[in-house]
């Protein structure tokens, strides 16, 4: 798994239990998956279509650093299927795993658009 971003858990990210609110973590993950897909598919019109079971395994507290990792599961005709994990860098524990998230490439009309990609590309290789 390639870890792409880190988030610092701040007071506004906490639930009444004093731990990271799951909704905040899911928003961070959804944004990271979208950004990754936009870069891979070279299309700024990408939406989340599906997320598989979300499995919370541990949590994070104020001051902890959460790292989000992504791997490609497969390329579809108009989609990109990704798996994701978030881990607590302070405790080294996995916080959450999501085995399948389907991101769909859209055209200007808002309908799925074939992207023509079949493998992971790195920006440095496009130059």
Secondary structure, DSSP 8 states (H G I E B T S, - for coil): -EEEEEEE--GGGB-TTSBB-HHHHHHHHHHHHHHHHHHHHT-S-EEEEEE--EEE----BTT-EEEEEEEEEEE-SSEEEEEEEEEETTT--EEEEEEEEEEEEB-TTSSB------S---HHHH-
